[in-house]
Amino acid sequence: MHSSLGNKSDTPSQKRKKERKNFLALPHSPLHAHSQATVSSPFWQNISLFPGPKPPGDIELASTKIQAWWRGTLVRRTLLHAALRALIIQCWWRQVLARLQAKRRRAALELCAGQLWAAVRLQSWVRMWRVRRRYCRLLNAVRIIQVYWRWRSCHTRGFFHGSYELTTSQLSLELDIFLGSQICRITDCIPFPIKN
């Protein structure tokens, strides 16, 4: 019996398995007695008290097939419902993503349009300022040219022509001023004060 327990290197689970096997092999074991017991009658000598499983009949096979079919139907129905729910959730999520993308695209377009409008407005202001500055410079240059031209015209082409007549009580004066194409005539009588 000491040799049947095995070596010291065996694990505890292997030792327990060997002990159980040795216990069932003993003649005083109750399971050993049941497995070896048979009826003492000569008619029942070959019949054991614990017969093996019988082969299934046609009804049992049919019922097993029906049960398998019904379980398969339930599983397919459950899978179909799960697939439909997943499809509904996916469709909803795609719609949410499409709405979010449309909002982001619209916000980006509005931002781009606002920036473009601001850039165009700034460009128009800068162009208007540059044109106005150029116009003011040209206007100032034109005024300077006009002033110089008028002064030159007056000094080069202008001359005076006049006559006067002096009497005891007044001074009669006739003066003609020629400025280019314009003629200015001044006629005046200036009285003298009478002294006593």
Summary of the structure (lengths in Angstrom):
residues: 196
radius of gyration: 66.4
end to end distance: 185.5
largest distance: 201.2
contacts: 359
relative contact order: 0.03
helix: 62%
strand: 15%
